[in-house]
Amino acid sequence: MSNHPTTPKQRARLTGLLYLVVIICAGFSQGYVRGTIVVPGDAAQTALNILEQGGLFRLGLATDLIAFTADAVIAVLFYQLFKPVSQTLSMVAAALRLLAHPAIASLNLLNHYMAQHVLESTDWALSHSPEQLYDWSLLFMDAHRAGYLIAGALFGLHCLLLGILIYRSDLIPKAFGVLMSLAGLTYLMETFGVFLFPGHDAWLALLVGGAAALGEVSLMGYLLARGVRER
């Protein structure tokens, strides 16, 4: 068995593969599961959707957990790739990604779990009216949304630093660094925009979706197809 470490190109392609897993899993859980089941401001309809599609709702939690676990590995791989550019900047970027998803977003899945648990728990049903259970469930989903945004701010900072590292390196075309930095700025805009200026959630979400598609998806495709440039 060879004891040689993997090359930067191999690590980059592994990063791209894991990034694909993250995009598919997180897109499914946030975009499809919660996007179709949760009806903002309508506790009764949201509760009915969760009860009728309980298996799908649980699957959304599972795919999120898979994505956040893959993100932990991606953080380490990006650190290894860009450490020669700036060890300090690479370490900070990796720490921010680890805090955003493997830490904060993973813990935030408790809110996703509790939104379903309060509706299906016999103990809760004995001490609360159906309307109260519906309100509790939507409250947990609102808390999940807030936690998702908090994690998004740290992830935005990660993307911004990663973009700088890409731009300063000779491993990946500089255009991807610019796109990742722009994606990071939109993540920050969404978090602070929703918290400081409520009522603009929809267009901010569209802005993040478009920027993430340009930055993260294109970077993932390049890493999968090309890896990194040989030094």
C-alpha positions as a printed Julia matrix, in Angstrom:
231×3 Matrix{Float64}:
   0.0    0.0     0.0
   1.36   3.4    -0.94
   2.11   5.8     1.9
   2.44   8.82   -0.38
   0.06  11.68    0.47
  -2.55  12.61   -2.06
  -1.63  15.35   -4.52
  -3.26  18.8    -4.46
  -5.17  17.88   -7.64
  -6.58  14.75   -6.0
  -7.53  16.67   -2.85
  -9.18  19.33   -4.98
 -11.26  16.76   -6.86
 -12.27  15.14   -3.57
 -13.28  18.6    -2.35
 -15.37  19.08   -5.48
 -17.06  15.71   -4.99
 -17.92  16.5    -1.37
 -19.12  19.96   -2.42
 -21.48  18.26   -4.86
 -22.84  16.16   -1.98
 -23.34  19.32    0.09
 -25.14  21.17   -2.72
 -27.47  18.25   -3.44
 -28.26  17.44    0.2
 -28.59  21.02    1.46
 -30.53  22.06   -1.63
 -32.93  19.19   -1.1
 -33.5   19.85    2.59
 -33.73  23.64    2.46
 -35.06  24.22   -1.03
 -37.43  21.28   -1.39
 -38.35  19.89    2.04
 -38.68  23.05    4.1
 -39.47  25.11    1.02
 -42.6   23.08    0.28
 -43.66  22.01    3.78
 -43.21  25.21    5.79
 -45.79  27.93    5.05
 -44.55  31.19    6.64
 -47.1   32.66    9.01
 -49.55  29.74    8.67
 -49.07  27.48   11.68
 -52.02  25.19   10.92
 -51.06  24.49    7.31
 -47.4   23.99    8.22
 -48.37  21.51   10.95
 -50.67  19.65    8.57
 -47.89  19.42    5.98
 -45.42  18.09    8.56
 -47.88  15.46    9.78
 -48.85  14.36    6.29
 -45.24  14.27    5.03
 -43.48  13.16    8.19
 -41.06  10.85    6.37
 -40.0   13.58    3.97
 -39.54  16.0     6.86
 -37.28  13.53    8.68
 -35.35  12.91    5.47
 -34.7   16.64    5.23
 -33.03  16.54    8.64
 -30.92  13.53    7.63
 -29.71  15.09    4.38
 -28.83  18.3     6.2
 -26.74  16.3     8.66
 -24.95  14.57    5.77
 -24.22  17.95    4.18
 -22.86  19.45    7.39
 -20.63  16.43    8.0
 -19.22  16.72    4.48
 -18.66  20.43    5.11
 -16.35  19.6     8.01
 -14.13  17.6     5.66
 -14.3   20.33    3.0
 -13.07  22.89    5.55
  -9.97  20.79    6.26
  -9.31  20.1     2.57
  -9.55  23.79    1.65
  -7.13  24.58    4.49
  -4.65  22.06    3.11
  -4.99  23.43   -0.42
  -4.54  27.11    0.43
  -2.15  26.89    3.38
   0.81  27.69    1.09
  -0.95  30.95    0.1
  -1.55  32.11    3.68
  -1.61  29.75    6.62
  -3.36  32.25    8.89
  -6.03  33.23    6.36
  -6.63  29.58    5.46
  -6.98  28.64    9.12
  -9.48  31.44    9.79
 -11.5   30.5     6.69
 -11.58  26.85    7.77
 -12.61  27.78   11.32
 -15.48  29.92   10.03
 -16.78  27.09    7.83
 -16.52  24.62   10.73
 -18.44  27.0    12.99
 -21.09  27.8    10.39
 -22.33  24.35    9.4
 -20.78  21.47   11.35
 -21.29  23.43   14.6
 -24.11  26.0    14.52
 -26.22  24.59   11.67
 -25.96  21.03   12.99
 -27.12  22.1    16.45
 -29.85  24.15   14.81
 -31.33  20.9    13.43
 -32.77  20.4    16.93
 -35.33  23.08   16.0
 -36.21  21.13   12.84
 -36.61  17.96   14.92
 -38.71  19.65   17.62
 -41.11  21.13   15.06
 -42.19  17.58   14.24
 -41.81  16.15   17.74
 -44.32  18.51   19.36
 -46.94  17.49   16.8
 -46.42  13.74   17.21
 -45.71  13.55   20.95
 -48.49  12.11   23.11
 -47.25  14.0    26.16
 -47.44  17.33   24.38
 -50.89  16.49   23.02
 -52.22  15.84   26.54
 -51.16  19.23   27.85
 -51.74  21.48   24.83
 -54.58  22.2    22.45
 -54.09  21.46   18.74
 -53.79  25.18   18.01
 -51.07  25.53   20.64
 -49.18  22.61   19.16
 -49.39  24.21   15.72
 -48.01  27.47   17.12
 -45.17  25.68   18.9
 -44.24  23.82   15.73
 -44.1   27.0    13.65
 -42.13  28.71   16.42
 -39.48  25.99   16.19
 -39.34  26.41   12.42
 -38.97  30.18   12.84
 -36.12  29.51   15.28
 -34.56  27.16   12.73
 -34.76  29.89   10.1
 -33.0   32.33   12.46
 -30.29  29.78   13.24
 -29.84  29.14    9.54
 -29.26  32.84    8.97
 -26.76  33.11   11.84
 -24.8   30.2    10.37
 -25.09  31.9     6.98
 -23.25  34.99    8.24
 -20.24  32.93    9.3
 -20.4   30.95    6.07
 -20.49  34.22    4.14
 -17.28  35.33    5.84
 -15.75  31.96    4.94
 -16.71  32.4     1.28
 -15.27  35.91    1.28
 -11.92  34.73    2.66
 -11.92  31.69    0.38
 -12.44  34.01   -2.57
  -9.44  36.08   -1.49
  -7.32  32.94   -1.14
  -8.35  31.72   -4.59
  -7.59  35.13   -6.12
  -4.15  35.27   -4.49
  -3.24  31.72   -5.47
  -2.17  30.25   -8.78
  -4.18  27.07   -8.23
  -7.6   28.14   -9.54
  -8.56  30.87  -12.03
  -9.02  34.23  -10.31
 -12.57  34.58  -11.64
 -13.71  31.92   -9.2
 -12.21  33.95   -6.37
 -14.23  36.99   -7.41
 -17.44  34.93   -7.67
 -16.91  33.31   -4.27
 -16.28  36.67   -2.63
 -19.48  38.04   -4.17
 -21.39  34.98   -2.91
 -19.97  35.6     0.56
 -21.14  39.22    0.49
 -24.69  38.17   -0.45
 -24.81  35.68    2.44
 -23.88  38.54    4.77
 -26.45  40.81    3.12
 -29.19  38.24    3.67
 -28.41  37.66    7.34
 -28.04  41.28    8.35
 -30.79  42.41    5.98
 -33.37  40.03    7.46
 -32.42  40.81   11.06
 -32.05  44.59   10.69
 -34.61  45.33    7.98
 -37.4   42.71    8.19
 -39.71  42.2     5.25
 -37.11  41.72    2.52
 -36.6   37.99    2.95
 -37.81  36.92   -0.49
 -35.58  39.04   -2.71
 -32.58  38.55   -0.42
 -33.04  34.77   -0.7
 -33.15  35.06   -4.5
 -30.0   37.17   -4.44
 -28.16  34.56   -2.37
 -29.44  31.74   -4.57
 -28.16  33.4    -7.73
 -24.78  34.35   -6.27
 -24.29  30.89   -4.74
 -25.11  29.27   -8.08
 -22.49  31.42   -9.81
 -19.85  31.08   -7.12
 -20.21  27.78   -5.3
 -21.67  25.65   -8.08
 -19.16  26.86  -10.66
 -16.27  26.32   -8.22
 -17.55  22.83   -7.46
 -17.7   22.05  -11.18
 -14.17  23.31  -11.77
 -12.75  21.32   -8.85
 -14.46  18.16  -10.08
 -13.39  18.59  -13.67
  -9.92  20.1   -13.37
  -8.83  19.87   -9.75
  -6.2   22.58   -9.4
  -3.37  23.8   -11.6
  -0.08  22.01  -11.16
   2.54  24.17   -9.52
